[in-house]
Structure formats: C-alpha cells, structure tokens
Amino acid sequence: MKRTFLKALAATIVAGATAGFGVAAQAQDAAEFYDGKVIKWIVPYDPGGGYDEYSRMLIPYMEKYTGARVDIVNMPGSGGMKGAVEIFNSPSDGLTVGIINGSAMVTNQLADIAGADYKVGDYNYLGRIVADRRVFVASDSSGIRSFEDFRDNGMTEIVGATGLGGSTYVDAVIAGEVLDMEQRVVHGFDRSGDIRTAMLRGDVHAMWGSIGSALDGINQGEHHVILHGEKNPTGVLEGVPSVYDIANDMENAEEKIQILESWDALSAVGRPVAAPPGVPEDRMAFLRDAFEQAMNDPEFVQEAQDAKRDILFASGEEMGRIAKAATELSPEIEDLFVRAIRGEI
C-alpha cells in the first residue's frame, strides 16, 4: 500500500499549493489543455474481449469531444487488477484513464487480496459504460428449464465458475447461500467461454454470467435463463423469476433481501471509466462532459447496438455514489461477501 500512501500524500501537497498560490493548470482552460494532447486509455485485459471492444468503439468519440488523441494500452494481469492499479497510481494530470472491472475490484478490496493497491471509492470516475445484468442459465442438455427444476429435482447440480473472487463465482456462492440452492460450485475455469463449453459437454449444468455474454447461447437454444438479478426485468428476462421473487417467499425474507441488495450494488459498479485521484477539478469536469457526450453520440449508440453490446450510462458523480454503496456494507454482510470471495463458503 506504500504507493497509495505516497500518492495520497502527493495529492495533499498539491492541494496545499493550490490553496496558497493557485495552480497554473487550473488557470489554463481545460479544453485548451487537452487540445492536441495524448490520453493513455488502459484496458486491463488482452485485446479481443468485451472491455477491449467497448474501449475501441468509444475511443473515436472521446477523441471527437476532447480534441486529444486517445491511445489504448492493453495491460492484462491478475484478473484485471494490474491495469486497475496502474490507473490508480498514474500521474494526476488527467492524461491517463482506463476502463476497470469495477465489481471485481470491489471484491478484491473487500477481501484484501494481495496486490489490490487501490481504493475503489478514491478513483475519479468519468462515468460508467455498462452494468452487466446477471443471469443464471442452465444447459439444454441438463434438462433444467426452470428454477423449480433446479431446486426440486433432488440432485446436487454442478455450477461452473471462474477463479475465486470472480463475478461468476461470487454470484453463484451468494445466490446459493441466500436461496438455499443444492449445488456444487466448480471453479477454476479461465474464462466464462470455457464454462459454456463445459456446459455443452455436459460436465457443468449451470452458470452465472452477464446477459450480454449469454444471449448467443440463449438464442441458439444451448441454454435457458432460469433466474436473474433484476427487479424490473425486460426482454428475454420477462416471465423468469428473479432472486428477489424467490427470497420473498422464504423465511427470513427481509434479511435475505438485504444481502441481495448489497449483491446488486456490487453488480451496479459494472464497467466504469476512471482516472487516478488528484486530477484537477476543471480537467475532471471536462473529461466527464466529454465522456457523457461520447456515450450519448447517436453514432456510438448505433455502433454498440450493431455489436450487440449493452449500454447503461451512469455519470461520474453517480458512479461515486455507486462505488460508495458497494464498499460500505454492514459488518455481517461484508463478512459474508469476504468468506464467499475467499472460497470459505
């Protein structure tokens, strides 16, 4: 945590200098500052995945509204944590931003995972691109067509997941714990696509994931949505029970709903774009405005639709509130989440 401390100290020193003498950077108009500059945009995964695709779609529009050149730097490692730490510890000049796996970064921070050298609530957020709607799908070959089938068939179903702390694992464990699901969570798959392949083989019966990743398999009849985490379902989720529907019919419903609300707050962090702490306020205001304009540009919206990529924009200010809600949990719920993240449930 040394770099984080030094970074906070440096930000404090800069703030003191600002109060005493004024800052030249703030005297310069932010638009003039960014005109012709190069912004480094960090993607914490290899090229080709969803985080990379969202970024490459958005970059031309960020260039359009900032007047700067935006260069993507792929920085995979530690499940997205390496890139997230790099963003957090970058110079606070407003020339380094990046997309992060917000939900995973929250779980890593809660469980104090080695290398989580950042604070989710201390990033400067430009805003959020999307929050993944979580769905629980069962393979067609399993014969499971509904949550009742899963729950009432008297069998211990095999649920696939990626590594400890990953969203597919945490979703499976938390939902299973709250809803008393008879399941065995098998983790260690490299990515969600590998779990879907195991489902096709019949080695795995079900998995949690984002609806965006599940849609192709749903449309092809390879698997079926039997449960989801939405309060107001639309599209293919209409008519499918939510975790809240199931919990409401159980004993200790209020307690279970509180846990599910915290789980929903975790998912709501989604895929935000962030800058490090300490960026001058005028530059952050400029970047947030440019990001909002880019996200609402009709050409970008159409491009995302054509690529079958969901968009669920949240402003930088709103993302700050969302990050706070996801990290400030009651002691009891935080303990449950930490045990789930560490594989102790």
C-alpha positions as CSV (number, residue, x, y, z in Angstrom):
1,M,0.0,0.0,0.0
2,K,3.1,2.3,0.0
3,R,2.5,3.7,-3.4
4,T,-1.1,4.5,-2.5
5,F,0.1,6.4,0.6
6,L,2.7,8.3,-1.3
7,K,0.1,9.2,-4.0
8,A,-2.3,10.5,-1.4
9,L,0.5,12.5,0.3
10,A,1.4,14.0,-3.1
11,A,-2.2,14.9,-3.7
12,T,-2.4,16.6,-0.3
13,I,0.8,18.6,-1.0
14,V,-0.6,19.7,-4.4
15,A,-3.9,20.7,-2.8
16,G,-2.0,22.8,-0.2
17,A,-0.1,24.5,-3.0
18,T,-3.3,25.2,-4.8
19,A,-4.8,26.9,-1.8
20,G,-1.8,29.1,-1.2
21,F,-0.6,30.1,-4.6
22,G,-3.0,29.0,-7.2
23,V,-2.4,26.3,-9.8
24,A,-1.3,27.2,-13.3
25,A,-3.1,24.1,-14.7
26,Q,-6.4,25.5,-13.4
27,A,-5.7,28.9,-14.9
28,Q,-5.5,27.3,-18.3
29,D,-8.8,26.3,-19.9
30,A,-9.2,22.6,-19.8
31,A,-10.2,22.4,-23.5
32,E,-7.0,24.2,-24.4
33,F,-5.0,21.8,-22.2
34,Y,-6.4,18.7,-23.9
35,D,-6.2,20.0,-27.5
36,G,-3.6,18.0,-29.3
37,K,-2.5,16.1,-26.2
38,V,-2.3,12.3,-25.9
39,I,-4.6,10.5,-23.4
40,K,-3.5,7.0,-22.4
41,W,-6.5,4.7,-22.1
42,I,-5.7,1.5,-20.1
43,V,-7.6,-1.7,-20.8
44,P,-6.8,-4.3,-18.0
45,Y,-7.3,-7.3,-20.3
46,D,-5.9,-8.7,-23.6
47,P,-7.3,-7.4,-26.9
48,G,-10.5,-9.0,-28.2
49,G,-12.6,-9.2,-25.1
50,G,-15.6,-7.1,-24.0
51,Y,-13.6,-4.5,-22.2
52,D,-11.3,-4.0,-25.2
53,E,-14.2,-3.9,-27.6
54,Y,-16.1,-1.3,-25.6
55,S,-13.0,0.8,-25.4
56,R,-12.2,0.6,-29.1
57,M,-15.7,1.6,-30.0
58,L,-15.7,4.6,-27.7
59,I,-12.2,5.9,-28.4
60,P,-13.1,7.8,-31.7
61,Y,-15.9,9.6,-29.8
62,M,-13.6,10.5,-26.9
63,E,-11.2,12.0,-29.4
64,K,-14.0,13.9,-31.0
65,Y,-15.1,15.5,-27.8
66,T,-11.8,16.1,-26.1
67,G,-9.7,17.2,-29.1
68,A,-6.9,14.8,-27.8
69,R,-5.5,11.6,-29.3
70,V,-6.5,8.6,-27.2
71,D,-4.2,5.6,-27.3
72,I,-5.3,2.2,-25.9
73,V,-2.8,0.3,-23.8
74,N,-3.7,-3.3,-23.0
75,M,-2.4,-4.3,-19.6
76,P,-3.6,-7.7,-18.6
77,G,-2.7,-9.4,-15.4
78,S,-4.2,-10.5,-12.0
79,G,-7.8,-10.7,-13.3
80,G,-7.8,-7.0,-14.3
81,M,-6.1,-5.8,-11.1
82,K,-2.8,-4.9,-12.7
83,G,-4.4,-2.4,-15.0
84,A,-6.6,-1.0,-12.3
85,V,-3.6,-0.4,-10.0
86,E,-1.7,1.2,-12.9
87,I,-4.6,3.7,-13.4
88,F,-4.8,4.4,-9.7
89,N,-1.1,5.1,-9.4
90,S,-0.7,7.1,-12.6
91,P,0.2,10.8,-12.7
92,S,-2.7,13.0,-11.7
93,D,-2.5,15.2,-14.8
94,G,-5.7,13.9,-16.4
95,L,-3.8,12.2,-19.2
96,T,-4.3,8.6,-18.0
97,V,-7.7,7.0,-17.8
98,G,-9.0,3.5,-18.2
99,I,-11.8,1.0,-18.0
100,I,-11.9,-1.2,-15.0
101,N,-13.8,-4.3,-13.9
102,G,-15.5,-2.4,-11.1
103,S,-17.3,-5.3,-9.4
104,A,-14.1,-7.5,-9.3
105,M,-12.1,-4.6,-8.0
106,V,-14.6,-4.1,-5.2
107,T,-14.5,-7.8,-4.2
108,N,-10.7,-7.8,-4.3
109,Q,-10.6,-4.7,-2.0
110,L,-13.2,-6.2,0.4
111,A,-11.2,-9.4,0.8
112,D,-7.9,-7.5,1.0
113,I,-6.5,-9.6,-1.9
114,A,-2.7,-9.2,-2.4
115,G,-2.0,-6.6,-5.0
116,A,-5.2,-4.6,-4.5
117,D,-3.3,-1.4,-4.2
118,Y,-6.1,1.0,-4.7
119,K,-9.4,2.2,-3.2
120,V,-12.5,1.9,-5.3
121,G,-14.0,5.0,-3.7
122,D,-11.0,7.2,-4.4
123,Y,-10.9,6.9,-8.2
124,N,-12.0,9.9,-10.2
125,Y,-14.8,8.4,-12.3
126,L,-15.6,9.7,-15.8
127,G,-18.7,7.5,-15.7
128,R,-19.9,4.0,-16.4
129,I,-20.3,2.3,-19.8
130,V,-22.5,-0.6,-18.7
131,A,-23.6,-2.6,-15.6
132,D,-23.9,-6.2,-16.5
133,R,-27.4,-7.7,-15.8
134,R,-26.7,-11.0,-14.1
135,V,-28.4,-14.2,-15.2
136,F,-28.4,-17.8,-14.1
137,V,-28.5,-20.2,-17.1
138,A,-28.9,-23.9,-17.3
139,S,-27.6,-26.0,-20.2
140,D,-30.2,-27.5,-22.5
141,S,-28.6,-30.9,-22.1
142,S,-29.2,-30.8,-18.3
143,G,-33.0,-30.9,-18.8
144,I,-33.4,-28.0,-16.5
145,R,-35.9,-25.5,-17.9
146,S,-36.8,-23.5,-14.8
147,F,-35.6,-22.6,-11.3
148,E,-38.1,-25.0,-9.9
149,D,-36.5,-27.8,-11.9
150,F,-33.1,-26.9,-10.5
151,R,-34.3,-26.6,-6.9
152,D,-36.8,-29.5,-6.7
153,N,-35.2,-32.4,-8.7
154,G,-33.4,-33.8,-5.7
155,M,-30.0,-33.6,-7.3
156,T,-26.9,-31.6,-6.4
157,E,-26.3,-29.6,-9.6
158,I,-22.9,-28.6,-10.8
159,V,-22.4,-24.9,-11.3
160,G,-19.3,-23.7,-13.2
161,A,-17.3,-20.6,-12.3
162,T,-14.0,-18.8,-12.9
163,G,-11.5,-18.2,-10.2
164,L,-12.1,-17.2,-6.6
165,G,-13.3,-13.6,-6.3
166,G,-14.5,-13.6,-9.9
167,S,-18.1,-12.4,-10.6
168,T,-19.3,-15.9,-11.8
169,Y,-18.0,-17.4,-8.6
170,V,-19.3,-14.8,-6.2
171,D,-22.7,-14.7,-7.9
172,A,-23.0,-18.5,-7.6
173,V,-22.0,-18.6,-3.9
174,I,-24.0,-15.7,-2.7
175,A,-27.2,-16.7,-4.6
176,G,-26.7,-20.3,-3.5
177,E,-26.3,-19.3,0.1
178,V,-29.2,-16.9,0.2
179,L,-31.7,-19.1,-1.7
180,D,-30.5,-22.4,-0.1
181,M,-29.7,-23.9,-3.5
182,E,-28.5,-27.5,-3.7
183,Q,-25.4,-27.1,-5.8
184,R,-21.7,-27.8,-6.1
185,V,-19.7,-24.8,-7.4
186,V,-16.7,-26.0,-9.5
187,H,-14.3,-23.1,-10.1
188,G,-11.0,-22.5,-11.9
189,F,-12.2,-22.0,-15.4
190,D,-10.0,-19.4,-17.2
191,R,-13.0,-17.5,-18.7
192,S,-16.7,-17.7,-19.0
193,G,-16.5,-19.1,-22.5
194,D,-14.7,-22.2,-21.1
195,I,-17.6,-22.7,-18.7
196,R,-20.1,-22.6,-21.6
197,T,-18.1,-25.2,-23.5
198,A,-18.2,-27.4,-20.4
199,M,-22.0,-27.0,-20.3
200,L,-22.2,-28.1,-23.9
201,R,-20.2,-31.2,-23.0
202,G,-22.5,-31.9,-20.0
203,D,-19.7,-31.5,-17.4
204,V,-21.4,-28.4,-15.9
205,H,-25.1,-27.9,-15.6
206,A,-25.4,-24.2,-15.0
207,M,-23.6,-20.9,-14.5
208,W,-24.0,-17.2,-13.6
209,G,-22.9,-14.5,-16.1
210,S,-23.9,-11.3,-17.8
211,I,-26.8,-11.4,-20.1
212,G,-24.7,-9.9,-22.9
213,S,-22.4,-13.0,-22.8
214,A,-25.3,-15.4,-22.5
215,L,-27.5,-14.1,-25.3
216,D,-26.0,-16.0,-28.2
217,G,-26.4,-19.3,-26.3
218,I,-29.9,-18.4,-25.4
219,N,-30.9,-17.5,-28.9
220,Q,-29.3,-20.8,-30.2
221,G,-31.1,-22.9,-27.6
222,E,-27.9,-24.1,-25.9
223,H,-29.0,-22.9,-22.5
224,H,-32.0,-21.3,-20.8
225,V,-32.3,-18.5,-18.3
226,I,-33.9,-19.8,-15.1
227,L,-33.1,-17.0,-12.7
228,H,-31.8,-13.4,-12.8
229,G,-30.9,-10.5,-10.5
230,E,-33.2,-7.8,-12.0
231,K,-36.0,-6.0,-10.1
232,N,-37.7,-4.8,-13.3
233,P,-36.9,-7.5,-16.0
234,T,-37.3,-6.7,-19.7
235,G,-36.8,-8.7,-22.9
236,V,-35.8,-12.3,-22.5
237,L,-36.0,-12.0,-18.7
238,E,-39.7,-11.2,-18.6
239,G,-41.6,-14.1,-17.1
240,V,-38.4,-15.5,-15.5
241,P,-38.3,-15.3,-11.7
242,S,-35.7,-13.0,-10.0
243,V,-33.7,-13.8,-6.9
244,Y,-36.0,-11.3,-5.1
245,D,-39.1,-13.3,-6.1
246,I,-37.6,-16.4,-4.6
247,A,-36.3,-14.7,-1.5
248,N,-39.6,-13.0,-0.8
249,D,-41.3,-16.4,-0.4
250,M,-38.7,-17.8,2.1
251,E,-38.2,-17.5,5.8
252,N,-36.1,-14.5,6.9
253,A,-37.1,-12.8,3.7
254,E,-36.1,-9.3,4.9
255,E,-32.6,-10.4,5.9
256,K,-32.2,-12.2,2.6
257,I,-33.3,-9.2,0.6
258,Q,-30.7,-7.0,2.4
259,I,-28.0,-9.4,1.2
260,L,-29.3,-9.4,-2.3
261,E,-29.5,-5.5,-2.3
262,S,-25.8,-5.5,-1.5
263,W,-25.1,-8.0,-4.2
264,D,-27.0,-5.8,-6.6
265,A,-24.9,-2.8,-5.5
266,L,-21.8,-4.8,-6.4
267,S,-23.1,-5.5,-9.9
268,A,-24.1,-1.9,-10.3
269,V,-20.4,-0.8,-10.3
270,G,-20.2,-2.5,-13.6
271,R,-17.6,-1.3,-16.1
272,P,-16.7,2.3,-15.3
273,V,-14.0,4.5,-16.8
274,A,-11.8,6.1,-14.2
275,A,-8.8,8.4,-13.7
276,P,-6.5,8.4,-10.7
277,P,-7.1,10.5,-7.6
278,G,-5.9,14.1,-7.5
279,V,-6.8,15.2,-11.1
280,P,-7.6,18.9,-11.1
281,E,-11.3,19.6,-10.9
282,D,-11.6,21.5,-14.1
283,R,-9.9,18.7,-16.1
284,M,-12.2,16.1,-14.5
285,A,-15.3,18.2,-15.3
286,F,-14.1,18.4,-18.9
287,L,-13.4,14.6,-19.1
288,R,-16.8,13.8,-17.6
289,D,-18.6,16.0,-20.0
290,A,-16.7,14.5,-23.0
291,F,-17.4,11.0,-21.8
292,E,-21.1,11.8,-21.4
293,Q,-21.3,13.3,-24.9
294,A,-19.4,10.3,-26.3
295,M,-21.7,7.8,-24.6
296,N,-24.8,9.6,-26.0
297,D,-23.5,10.2,-29.5
298,P,-26.0,8.6,-31.9
299,E,-23.3,7.0,-34.0
300,F,-21.7,5.4,-30.9
301,V,-25.1,4.2,-29.7
302,Q,-25.9,2.6,-33.1
303,E,-22.4,1.0,-33.2
304,A,-22.9,-0.5,-29.8
305,Q,-26.4,-1.8,-30.9
306,D,-24.9,-3.3,-34.0
307,A,-22.2,-5.1,-32.0
308,K,-24.9,-6.3,-29.6
309,R,-23.2,-4.5,-26.7
310,D,-25.5,-3.1,-23.9
311,I,-25.0,0.4,-22.7
312,L,-26.1,1.6,-19.3
313,F,-24.6,5.0,-18.7
314,A,-24.0,6.5,-15.3
315,S,-22.4,9.9,-14.7
316,G,-19.1,10.3,-12.9
317,E,-20.9,11.8,-9.9
318,E,-23.4,8.9,-9.8
319,M,-20.5,6.4,-10.1
320,G,-19.0,7.9,-6.9
321,R,-22.2,7.1,-5.1
322,I,-22.4,3.6,-6.5
323,A,-18.9,2.8,-5.5
324,K,-19.6,4.0,-2.0
325,A,-22.7,1.8,-1.7
326,A,-20.8,-1.2,-2.9
327,T,-17.9,-0.8,-0.4
328,E,-19.7,0.4,2.7
329,L,-21.5,-2.7,3.8
330,S,-22.8,-3.8,7.2
331,P,-20.3,-5.9,9.1
332,E,-22.4,-9.0,8.8
333,I,-22.9,-8.7,5.0
334,E,-19.3,-7.7,4.5
335,D,-18.2,-10.9,6.4
336,L,-20.5,-13.0,4.2
337,F,-19.0,-11.5,1.0
338,V,-15.5,-11.8,2.2
339,R,-16.0,-15.5,3.0
340,A,-17.6,-16.0,-0.4
341,I,-14.7,-14.3,-2.2
342,R,-12.1,-16.3,-0.3
343,G,-13.9,-19.6,-1.0
344,E,-14.8,-20.2,2.6
345,I,-18.5,-20.9,1.9
